[in-house]
Amino acid sequence: MFFASICILLAFVFVWMGWWDDAVNDNAEPSTIERTVATTWLWMRRVLCWSAALVFLGVAVSMILNGVVLEHMPVFLIVLALGGMSLWVGLKGGGHVRSMGDDAAVHAERRKRYGWWF
């Protein structure tokens, strides 16, 4: 039952993300429900991504404090990169392409559309 509810939740999230990405390009004024769900999604994303970033960066700091051995350097760099990416995704979200190049521009569009000031 738990896994079925997780699958339903994920299906809803993926459908929502597809619809929301199309709605961002729409010039119509967003409804109250759309604005509420978008803001909820923003804060859920920020809490989850920033929590993950704290974990990743905490592991990186602990590796520094314990002394990074040369053989653990790839792990350290991966953990550091994942922490940085988690911070970025929590702050700006994802854009329309798979690179990080348009994340800030898409976030600016969403800020303007939904009236976010934060």
Secondary structure, DSSP 4 states (H G I P E B T S, - for coil): -HHHHHHHHHHHHHHHHHHHHHHHT--SPPPHHHHHHHHHHHHHHHHHHHHHHHHHHHHHHHHHHH---GGGHHHHHHHHHHHHHHHHHHHH---SSSSSTTHHHHHHHHHHHHT---
